[in-house]
Amino acid sequence: MADARPGLLSVVATPIGNLGDLSPRAVQVLAAADTVLCEDTRHTGQLLRHLGLDKHTESLHAHNEHDRVDGLVERLRNGAQLALVSDAGTPCLSDPGALLVDAAHGAGIAVQTVAGPFAAAAALAASGLTALPFAFWGFFAKKSGQRQADLQRQLRPGPEGPMTHAFYVPGRDLVEVLADVATVVPDSRVCVARELTKVHESYLRGTANQVAARLLPEQLRGEAVLLVEIAAELQPAVALDVAELVRQAKTGGHDRKQALAALQRKTGLSRNALYALWLAADTPGEHP
Protein backbone atom coordinates (compact mmCIF):
# COMPACT_ATOMS: atom_id res chain seq x y z
CA MET A 1 0.00 0.00 0.00
CA ALA A 2 1.38 3.39 -0.97
CA ASP A 3 2.56 5.72 1.78
CA ALA A 4 0.00 8.48 2.50
CA ARG A 5 2.67 11.17 2.36
CA PRO A 6 3.92 12.42 -1.02
CA GLY A 7 7.36 11.36 -2.13
CA LEU A 8 10.18 13.89 -2.05
CA LEU A 9 13.64 13.92 -3.60
CA SER A 10 16.06 16.28 -1.82
CA VAL A 11 19.28 17.26 -3.60
CA VAL A 12 21.64 18.00 -0.72
CA ALA A 13 25.01 19.73 -1.07
CA THR A 14 27.69 18.48 1.32
CA PRO A 15 31.00 20.04 2.44
CA ILE A 16 33.97 20.12 0.06
CA GLY A 17 36.37 20.06 2.99
CA ASN A 18 35.26 21.94 6.08
CA LEU A 19 32.42 20.11 7.82
CA GLY A 20 31.33 23.41 9.34
CA ASP A 21 29.95 24.36 5.92
CA LEU A 22 27.07 21.89 6.23
CA SER A 23 23.93 23.92 6.88
CA PRO A 24 21.46 23.16 9.71
CA ARG A 25 18.77 22.65 7.06
CA ALA A 26 20.92 20.03 5.33
CA VAL A 27 21.25 18.16 8.62
CA GLN A 28 17.46 18.30 9.12
CA VAL A 29 16.78 16.99 5.62
CA LEU A 30 19.28 14.14 5.99
CA ALA A 31 17.77 13.24 9.36
CA ALA A 32 14.25 13.11 7.88
CA ALA A 33 15.20 11.02 4.83
CA ASP A 34 14.24 7.36 4.62
CA THR A 35 17.36 6.68 2.54
CA VAL A 36 20.45 8.68 1.63
CA LEU A 37 21.63 8.02 -1.93
CA CYS A 38 25.37 8.55 -2.29
CA GLU A 39 28.37 7.94 -4.53
CA ASP A 40 30.28 6.03 -1.83
CA THR A 41 28.35 4.68 1.15
CA ARG A 42 31.53 4.49 3.23
CA HIS A 43 32.40 8.15 2.62
CA THR A 44 28.87 9.38 3.32
CA GLY A 45 28.61 7.03 6.30
CA GLN A 46 31.49 8.92 7.92
CA LEU A 47 29.65 12.22 7.45
CA LEU A 48 26.42 10.82 8.86
CA ARG A 49 28.21 9.39 11.90
CA HIS A 50 29.85 12.79 12.45
CA LEU A 51 26.34 14.27 12.52
CA GLY A 52 25.12 11.57 14.92
CA LEU A 53 22.72 10.16 12.31
CA ASP A 54 22.08 6.46 11.83
CA LYS A 55 20.63 6.40 8.33
CA HIS A 56 20.14 3.78 5.64
CA THR A 57 22.44 4.55 2.69
CA GLU A 58 22.44 3.20 -0.86
CA SER A 59 24.92 3.73 -3.66
CA LEU A 60 24.01 5.83 -6.69
CA HIS A 61 26.99 6.47 -8.92
CA ALA A 62 27.98 6.75 -12.58
CA HIS A 63 28.06 2.98 -13.05
CA ASN A 64 24.62 2.09 -11.66
CA GLU A 65 22.46 5.21 -12.05
CA HIS A 66 20.83 4.10 -15.31
CA ASP A 67 19.83 0.76 -13.78
CA ARG A 68 18.53 2.24 -10.54
CA VAL A 69 16.44 5.21 -11.69
CA ASP A 70 13.17 3.38 -12.44
CA GLY A 71 13.12 1.62 -9.08
CA LEU A 72 13.92 4.80 -7.18
CA VAL A 73 11.19 6.73 -8.98
CA GLU A 74 8.70 3.99 -8.06
CA ARG A 75 9.70 4.30 -4.42
CA LEU A 76 9.23 8.06 -4.61
CA ARG A 77 5.78 7.51 -6.10
CA ASN A 78 5.00 5.38 -3.07
CA GLY A 79 5.94 8.16 -0.67
CA ALA A 80 9.66 7.63 -0.08
CA GLN A 81 11.72 10.54 1.21
CA LEU A 82 15.08 10.27 -0.55
CA ALA A 83 18.12 12.50 -0.05
CA LEU A 84 20.69 12.63 -2.84
CA VAL A 85 24.27 13.57 -1.97
CA SER A 86 27.68 13.30 -3.64
CA ASP A 87 31.02 12.71 -1.97
CA ALA A 88 31.58 16.47 -1.80
CA GLY A 89 29.80 19.54 -3.11
CA THR A 90 26.56 19.73 -5.05
CA PRO A 91 25.17 16.58 -6.71
CA CYS A 92 24.61 16.49 -10.49
CA LEU A 93 27.35 19.07 -11.16
CA SER A 94 30.06 16.76 -12.54
CA ASP A 95 28.68 14.18 -10.10
CA PRO A 96 25.91 11.56 -10.48
CA GLY A 97 22.23 12.27 -9.91
CA ALA A 98 21.02 14.25 -12.93
CA LEU A 99 19.22 11.23 -14.44
CA LEU A 100 17.30 10.61 -11.24
CA VAL A 101 16.38 14.27 -10.81
CA ASP A 102 15.16 14.47 -14.42
CA ALA A 103 13.12 11.27 -14.04
CA ALA A 104 11.59 12.51 -10.77
CA HIS A 105 10.45 15.74 -12.42
CA GLY A 106 9.06 13.74 -15.34
CA ALA A 107 7.04 11.58 -12.93
CA GLY A 108 5.56 14.62 -11.19
CA ILE A 109 7.49 14.01 -7.97
CA ALA A 110 8.49 16.95 -5.79
CA VAL A 111 12.19 17.86 -5.94
CA GLN A 112 13.89 20.31 -3.60
CA THR A 113 17.43 21.62 -3.43
CA VAL A 114 19.35 22.12 -0.21
CA ALA A 115 21.98 24.58 -1.33
CA GLY A 116 25.59 24.48 -0.24
CA PRO A 117 29.17 24.20 -1.48
CA PHE A 118 30.07 24.03 -5.19
CA ALA A 119 33.84 23.88 -5.62
CA ALA A 120 33.98 25.63 -9.01
CA ALA A 121 31.96 28.62 -7.77
CA ALA A 122 33.88 28.77 -4.49
CA ALA A 123 37.20 28.85 -6.35
CA LEU A 124 35.96 31.45 -8.81
CA ALA A 125 34.76 33.76 -6.03
CA ALA A 126 38.17 33.80 -4.34
CA SER A 127 40.39 33.69 -7.45
CA GLY A 128 40.31 37.32 -8.52
CA LEU A 129 39.68 36.26 -12.12
CA THR A 130 36.67 37.47 -14.11
CA ALA A 131 33.65 36.09 -12.27
CA LEU A 132 30.93 36.76 -14.85
CA PRO A 133 30.37 35.28 -17.29
CA PHE A 134 31.87 31.89 -16.52
CA ALA A 135 31.53 28.35 -17.84
CA PHE A 136 31.92 25.06 -15.97
CA TRP A 137 33.22 22.05 -17.92
CA GLY A 138 33.77 19.40 -15.25
CA PHE A 139 36.70 17.00 -15.69
CA PHE A 140 39.12 16.95 -18.61
CA ALA A 141 39.57 14.09 -21.06
CA LYS A 142 42.29 11.59 -20.15
CA LYS A 143 44.54 12.04 -23.19
CA SER A 144 46.53 15.14 -24.06
CA GLY A 145 45.44 15.28 -27.69
CA GLN A 146 41.77 15.18 -26.79
CA ARG A 147 42.26 17.73 -24.01
CA GLN A 148 43.86 20.18 -26.42
CA ALA A 149 41.07 19.66 -28.96
CA ASP A 150 38.47 20.23 -26.23
CA LEU A 151 40.22 23.39 -25.05
CA GLN A 152 40.27 24.76 -28.60
CA ARG A 153 36.53 24.15 -28.79
CA GLN A 154 35.58 25.32 -25.29
CA LEU A 155 37.71 28.35 -24.51
CA ARG A 156 35.95 31.50 -25.63
CA PRO A 157 35.68 35.06 -24.31
CA GLY A 158 32.35 36.46 -23.20
CA PRO A 159 30.17 38.55 -25.51
CA GLU A 160 31.48 41.80 -24.03
CA GLY A 161 34.86 40.91 -22.53
CA PRO A 162 36.76 38.15 -20.72
CA MET A 163 35.12 34.93 -19.55
CA THR A 164 36.50 32.41 -17.05
CA HIS A 165 36.30 28.66 -17.64
CA ALA A 166 36.32 26.23 -14.70
CA PHE A 167 37.55 22.63 -14.72
CA TYR A 168 38.17 19.90 -12.14
CA VAL A 169 41.61 18.27 -12.24
CA PRO A 170 43.00 15.32 -10.23
CA GLY A 171 46.21 16.53 -8.62
CA ARG A 172 48.28 13.84 -10.33
CA ASP A 173 47.27 15.27 -13.74
CA LEU A 174 47.89 18.95 -12.97
CA VAL A 175 51.29 19.26 -14.64
CA GLU A 176 50.18 17.59 -17.88
CA VAL A 177 46.91 19.55 -17.98
CA LEU A 178 48.71 22.86 -17.43
CA ALA A 179 51.10 21.95 -20.27
CA ASP A 180 48.09 21.48 -22.56
CA VAL A 181 46.60 24.80 -21.45
CA ALA A 182 49.95 26.48 -22.12
CA THR A 183 50.01 24.99 -25.62
CA VAL A 184 46.53 26.29 -26.46
CA VAL A 185 46.48 29.63 -24.57
CA PRO A 186 50.04 30.38 -23.38
CA ASP A 187 49.35 33.96 -22.25
CA SER A 188 45.98 33.54 -20.55
CA ARG A 189 45.60 34.05 -16.80
CA VAL A 190 44.93 30.84 -14.91
CA CYS A 191 44.36 29.98 -11.28
CA VAL A 192 44.80 26.60 -9.57
CA ALA A 193 42.64 26.51 -6.43
CA ARG A 194 43.40 23.73 -3.95
CA GLU A 195 42.32 22.51 -0.53
CA LEU A 196 39.24 24.74 -0.65
CA THR A 197 37.78 25.51 2.81
CA LYS A 198 40.62 23.57 4.48
CA VAL A 199 43.61 24.72 6.52
CA HIS A 200 45.99 24.78 3.53
CA GLU A 201 43.63 26.46 1.05
CA SER A 202 45.69 28.05 -1.73
CA TYR A 203 45.45 29.88 -5.04
CA LEU A 204 48.29 29.78 -7.57
CA ARG A 205 47.86 32.45 -10.25
CA GLY A 206 49.73 33.37 -13.42
CA THR A 207 50.10 31.84 -16.87
CA ALA A 208 49.82 28.07 -17.12
CA ASN A 209 53.61 27.67 -17.36
CA GLN A 210 54.21 30.02 -14.41
CA VAL A 211 51.75 28.12 -12.22
CA ALA A 212 53.17 24.73 -13.23
CA ALA A 213 56.68 25.89 -12.28
CA ARG A 214 55.50 26.79 -8.77
CA LEU A 215 53.68 23.54 -8.02
CA LEU A 216 55.16 21.55 -5.14
CA PRO A 217 55.05 17.73 -4.94
CA GLU A 218 52.52 17.85 -2.09
CA GLN A 219 50.23 19.93 -4.29
CA LEU A 220 49.86 17.08 -6.79
CA ARG A 221 47.41 15.19 -4.58
CA GLY A 222 43.66 15.27 -4.18
CA GLU A 223 41.71 17.42 -6.61
CA ALA A 224 42.04 20.99 -7.78
CA VAL A 225 39.88 23.54 -9.54
CA LEU A 226 41.57 25.03 -12.60
CA LEU A 227 40.29 28.40 -13.81
CA VAL A 228 41.28 29.75 -17.22
CA GLU A 229 40.41 33.35 -18.13
CA ILE A 230 39.97 34.01 -21.86
CA ALA A 231 40.08 37.61 -23.06
CA ALA A 232 40.06 37.13 -26.86
CA GLU A 233 39.10 34.59 -29.49
CA LEU A 234 41.66 31.82 -29.93
CA GLN A 235 43.68 31.57 -33.10
CA PRO A 236 42.71 28.53 -35.19
CA ALA A 237 44.64 25.46 -34.13
CA VAL A 238 47.43 24.33 -36.38
CA ALA A 239 46.58 20.79 -37.39
CA LEU A 240 49.13 18.23 -36.27
CA ASP A 241 50.72 16.26 -39.07
CA VAL A 242 50.90 13.06 -37.07
CA ALA A 243 52.52 11.06 -39.84
CA GLU A 244 55.29 13.65 -40.05
CA LEU A 245 55.80 13.58 -36.28
CA VAL A 246 56.11 9.80 -36.41
CA ARG A 247 58.54 10.01 -39.35
CA GLN A 248 60.71 12.53 -37.51
CA ALA A 249 60.83 10.33 -34.43
CA LYS A 250 61.74 7.25 -36.47
CA THR A 251 64.35 8.89 -38.69
CA GLY A 252 65.78 10.65 -35.64
CA GLY A 253 66.68 7.30 -34.14
CA HIS A 254 64.31 7.52 -31.16
CA ASP A 255 63.32 4.38 -29.29
CA ARG A 256 60.05 3.18 -30.82
CA LYS A 257 58.21 2.37 -27.61
CA GLN A 258 59.15 5.63 -25.92
CA ALA A 259 58.44 7.69 -29.04
CA LEU A 260 55.02 6.14 -29.60
CA ALA A 261 54.09 6.54 -25.93
CA ALA A 262 54.98 10.25 -26.10
CA LEU A 263 53.05 10.69 -29.36
CA GLN A 264 50.05 8.89 -27.90
CA ARG A 265 49.95 11.40 -25.04
CA LYS A 266 50.38 14.30 -27.45
CA THR A 267 47.87 13.27 -30.12
CA GLY A 268 45.35 11.05 -28.35
CA LEU A 269 45.68 8.44 -31.13
CA SER A 270 45.76 4.75 -30.29
CA ARG A 271 49.07 2.88 -30.04
CA ASN A 272 48.01 0.65 -32.95
CA ALA A 273 47.35 3.63 -35.22
CA LEU A 274 50.69 5.18 -34.38
CA TYR A 275 52.49 1.87 -34.86
CA ALA A 276 51.00 1.59 -38.37
CA LEU A 277 52.33 5.08 -39.17
CA TRP A 278 55.71 4.04 -37.75
CA LEU A 279 55.88 1.02 -40.06
CA ALA A 280 54.94 3.19 -43.03
CA ALA A 281 57.42 5.97 -42.22
CA ASP A 282 60.47 6.38 -44.42
CA THR A 283 63.89 5.82 -42.90
CA PRO A 284 67.25 6.94 -44.31
CA GLY A 285 68.44 4.76 -47.15
CA GLU A 286 65.02 3.25 -47.95
CA HIS A 287 64.64 5.27 -51.14
CA PRO A 288 67.17 6.43 -53.70
Secondary structure per residue as TSV (DSSP state, phi and psi in degrees):
chain	resnum	aa	ss	phi	psi
A	1	M	-	360.0	133.3
A	2	A	-	-64.7	144.9
A	3	D	-	-63.3	143.1
A	4	A	S	-70.4	-27.1
A	5	R	S	-80.8	150.9
A	6	P	-	-73.9	148.5
A	7	G	-	-70.1	155.6
A	8	L	E	-148.4	129.7
A	9	L	E	-107.7	118.9
A	10	S	E	-106.9	124.3
A	11	V	E	-96.7	107.8
A	12	V	E	-111.5	120.0
A	13	A	-	-77.5	139.1
A	14	T	B	-120.5	163.3
A	15	P	-	-59.5	146.6
A	16	I	S	-95.5	3.7
A	17	G	S	177.7	-60.2
A	18	N	-	-87.5	114.9
A	19	L	G	-64.1	-18.5
A	20	G	G	-67.6	-11.5
A	21	D	G	-81.1	-6.8
A	22	L	S	-75.8	125.4
A	23	S	-	-77.4	153.8
A	24	P	H	-56.1	-36.1
A	25	R	H	-65.2	-39.5
A	26	A	H	-60.8	-41.4
A	27	V	H	-62.2	-42.7
A	28	Q	H	-62.9	-42.3
A	29	V	H	-67.5	-41.8
A	30	L	H	-63.5	-39.4
A	31	A	H	-66.0	-32.7
A	32	A	H	-85.1	-13.9
A	33	A	-	-70.9	144.3
A	34	D	S	-72.6	-38.5
A	35	T	E	-143.8	141.1
A	36	V	E	-105.9	118.8
A	37	L	E	-90.7	129.5
A	38	C	E	-147.4	158.3
A	39	E	S	-63.7	-47.4
A	40	D	-	-133.4	111.2
A	41	T	H	-62.5	-30.8
A	42	R	H	-68.7	-43.8
A	43	H	H	-63.9	-49.4
A	44	T	H	-67.4	-33.3
A	45	G	H	-58.1	-37.2
A	46	Q	H	-63.8	-42.0
A	47	L	H	-63.6	-45.1
A	48	L	H	-64.2	-40.0
A	49	R	H	-64.9	-37.4
A	50	H	H	-59.8	-34.9
A	51	L	T	-84.1	-4.4
A	52	G	T	76.5	24.9
A	53	L	-	-106.5	133.5
A	54	D	-	-108.7	91.1
A	55	K	-	-118.7	150.2
A	56	H	E	-75.0	128.9
A	57	T	E	-118.5	149.3
A	58	E	E	-137.8	147.5
A	59	S	E	-79.5	139.1
A	60	L	-	-143.1	103.8
A	61	H	-	-137.5	-177.6
A	62	A	T	-59.8	-25.6
A	63	H	T	-91.6	-12.3
A	64	N	T	-128.3	-1.0
A	65	E	H	-61.4	-43.5
A	66	H	H	-58.0	-42.2
A	67	D	H	-73.1	-24.7
A	68	R	H	-96.0	-18.3
A	69	V	H	-58.3	-49.0
A	70	D	H	-59.3	-44.4
A	71	G	H	-65.3	-38.2
A	72	L	H	-68.7	-39.3
A	73	V	H	-63.6	-39.2
A	74	E	H	-63.1	-40.5
A	75	R	H	-63.8	-39.6
A	76	L	H	-64.4	-38.6
A	77	R	H	-59.9	-32.2
A	78	N	T	-89.0	11.7
A	79	G	T	101.3	7.2
A	80	A	-	-66.0	145.7
A	81	Q	E	-107.1	105.1
A	82	L	E	-112.2	134.7
A	83	A	E	-109.5	129.6
A	84	L	E	-106.8	123.1
A	85	V	-	-130.2	163.1
A	86	S	-	-115.3	177.8
A	87	D	S	-60.9	-34.1
A	88	A	S	-161.7	139.1
A	89	G	B	86.3	-155.2
A	90	T	-	-96.2	125.2
A	91	P	T	-57.5	157.3
A	92	C	T	78.0	-16.3
A	93	L	S	-98.4	88.2
A	94	S	S	66.3	20.3
A	95	D	S	-135.0	162.7
A	96	P	S	-64.6	166.8
A	97	G	-	123.8	-23.4
A	98	A	H	-62.4	-36.5
A	99	L	H	-63.0	-43.5
A	100	L	H	-65.7	-44.3
A	101	V	H	-61.3	-44.2
A	102	D	H	-61.9	-44.4
A	103	A	H	-65.6	-37.0
A	104	A	H	-64.1	-44.9
A	105	H	H	-59.5	-44.6
A	106	G	H	-62.1	-28.1
A	107	A	T	-90.4	3.9
A	108	G	T	76.6	20.9
A	109	I	-	-90.1	142.4
A	110	A	E	-68.4	135.0
A	111	V	E	-125.6	133.6
A	112	Q	E	-129.3	151.7
A	113	T	E	-108.8	138.6
A	114	V	E	-113.0	97.3
A	115	A	-	-67.2	154.5
A	116	G	-	-178.2	-151.8
A	117	P	-	-62.4	143.0
A	118	F	-	-140.7	109.3
A	119	A	H	-56.3	-41.4
A	120	A	H	-62.8	-43.5
A	121	A	H	-69.8	-38.1
A	122	A	H	-62.5	-43.8
A	123	A	H	-64.9	-42.9
A	124	L	H	-60.9	-42.5
A	125	A	H	-62.8	-32.1
A	126	A	H	-103.8	4.8
A	127	S	H	-85.0	-27.6
A	128	G	-	83.5	-3.5
A	129	L	S	-81.7	169.2
A	130	T	-	-54.2	123.3
A	131	A	-	-89.7	-31.0
A	132	L	S	-136.1	134.5
A	133	P	S	-77.3	162.5
A	134	F	E	-141.7	160.3
A	135	A	E	-129.6	143.2
A	136	F	E	-116.0	125.9
A	137	W	E	-115.4	0.0
A	138	G	E	71.4	-143.3
A	139	F	E	-86.5	152.6
A	140	F	-	-77.0	163.4
A	141	A	-	-66.4	161.4
A	142	K	S	-76.5	-33.2
A	143	K	S	-100.4	144.3
A	144	S	H	-58.4	-45.5
A	145	G	H	-59.4	-43.6
A	146	Q	H	-69.2	-37.1
A	147	R	H	-60.4	-45.7
A	148	Q	H	-64.6	-38.8
A	149	A	H	-63.8	-41.4
A	150	D	H	-64.0	-43.7
A	151	L	H	-61.4	-41.3
A	152	Q	H	-59.3	-36.6
A	153	R	H	-80.0	-34.8
A	154	Q	H	-88.1	-39.7
A	155	L	-	-75.8	111.9
A	156	R	-	-139.9	150.5
A	157	P	-	-75.9	170.0
A	158	G	B	-76.1	174.3
A	159	P	T	-66.7	-21.8
A	160	E	T	-129.5	13.9
A	161	G	B	160.6	-159.3
A	162	P	-	-64.3	154.5
A	163	M	E	-137.5	141.4
A	164	T	E	-102.2	138.3
A	165	H	E	-114.1	131.0
A	166	A	E	-111.2	137.0
A	167	F	E	-135.9	155.3
A	168	Y	E	-101.6	138.5
A	169	V	E	-136.9	123.8
A	170	P	E	-60.3	138.5
A	171	G	G	-53.9	-37.1
A	172	R	G	-65.2	-18.5
A	173	D	G	-100.5	-1.1
A	174	L	H	-58.2	-46.1
A	175	V	H	-62.6	-45.7
A	176	E	H	-66.4	-40.1
A	177	V	H	-64.8	-43.9
A	178	L	H	-63.2	-34.5
A	179	A	H	-63.3	-39.3
A	180	D	H	-67.7	-40.9
A	181	V	H	-61.9	-42.2
A	182	A	H	-63.4	-33.8
A	183	T	H	-67.4	-40.4
A	184	V	H	-84.4	-44.2
A	185	V	-	-136.0	74.8
A	186	P	T	-62.9	-26.2
A	187	D	T	-103.5	-1.3
A	188	S	S	-72.4	149.0
A	189	R	-	-75.0	134.1
A	190	V	E	-129.6	162.6
A	191	C	E	-142.3	128.9
A	192	V	E	-102.9	115.2
A	193	A	E	-104.9	126.5
A	194	R	E	-131.1	158.3
A	195	E	S	51.7	40.5
A	196	L	T	-58.0	133.6
A	197	T	T	71.4	0.6
A	198	K	S	-100.1	178.8
A	199	V	T	-60.8	-40.3
A	200	H	T	-100.9	32.5
A	201	E	-	-53.8	134.5
A	202	S	E	-149.2	157.1
A	203	Y	E	-135.2	115.5
A	204	L	E	-102.4	121.0
A	205	R	E	-122.2	151.3
A	206	G	E	147.1	-161.2
A	207	T	-	-76.0	168.0
A	208	A	H	-59.4	-42.5
A	209	N	H	-67.2	-38.8
A	210	Q	H	-64.1	-42.8
A	211	V	H	-67.0	-42.7
A	212	A	H	-60.2	-37.5
A	213	A	H	-68.7	-21.5
A	214	R	H	-96.6	-5.6
A	215	L	-	-68.3	134.6
A	216	L	-	-98.5	156.4
A	217	P	G	-53.5	-39.1
A	218	E	G	-70.9	-11.8
A	219	Q	G	-90.2	2.7
A	220	L	S	-101.4	34.8
A	221	R	S	-123.5	168.2
A	222	G	S	63.2	-142.5
A	223	E	E	-131.1	153.8
A	224	A	E	-131.5	159.0
A	225	V	E	-102.7	126.4
A	226	L	E	-107.7	123.4
A	227	L	E	-110.6	133.2
A	228	V	E	-126.7	118.6
A	229	E	E	-95.3	125.8
A	230	I	E	-114.4	120.7
A	231	A	-	-100.8	-19.5
A	232	A	S	-147.2	160.8
A	233	E	-	-60.5	141.9
A	234	L	-	-72.9	148.7
A	235	Q	-	-71.7	146.2
A	236	P	-	-55.5	140.2
A	237	A	-	-68.2	141.2
A	238	V	-	-82.4	119.9
A	239	A	-	-63.2	135.0
A	240	L	-	-76.2	129.9
A	241	D	-	-90.0	90.0
A	242	V	H	-64.7	-40.0
A	243	A	H	-60.0	-38.7
A	244	E	H	-69.1	-38.5
A	245	L	H	-62.3	-42.1
A	246	V	H	-64.1	-43.9
A	247	R	H	-61.2	-42.1
A	248	Q	H	-63.7	-40.1
A	249	A	H	-65.4	-41.3
A	250	K	H	-70.0	-48.8
A	251	T	H	-70.6	-20.2
A	252	G	T	-81.5	-1.2
A	253	G	T	80.7	18.2
A	254	H	-	-73.0	149.6
A	255	D	-	-60.2	130.3
A	256	R	H	-60.2	-49.9
A	257	K	H	-61.8	-45.0
A	258	Q	H	-66.6	-40.6
A	259	A	H	-64.9	-44.4
A	260	L	H	-69.1	-34.8
A	261	A	H	-64.3	-41.8
A	262	A	H	-65.7	-41.2
A	263	L	H	-69.2	-31.8
A	264	Q	H	-64.3	-41.8
A	265	R	H	-66.0	-37.2
A	266	K	H	-74.9	-39.2
A	267	T	H	-103.3	-22.4
A	268	G	-	80.8	0.5
A	269	L	-	-75.8	157.1
A	270	S	-	-71.0	157.7
A	271	R	H	-61.8	-37.9
A	272	N	H	-63.4	-41.9
A	273	A	H	-64.7	-41.3
A	274	L	H	-68.9	-36.8
A	275	Y	H	-63.9	-38.4
A	276	A	H	-63.2	-40.3
A	277	L	H	-66.6	-35.4
A	278	W	H	-62.6	-45.1
A	279	L	H	-64.2	-32.7
A	280	A	H	-84.9	-12.1
A	281	A	S	-71.6	142.5
A	282	D	-	-72.0	146.0
A	283	T	-	-124.5	155.8
A	284	P	T	-54.6	134.8
A	285	G	T	90.0	-4.7
A	286	E	S	-77.1	-27.4
A	287	H	-	-127.7	150.1
A	288	P	-	-69.2	360.0
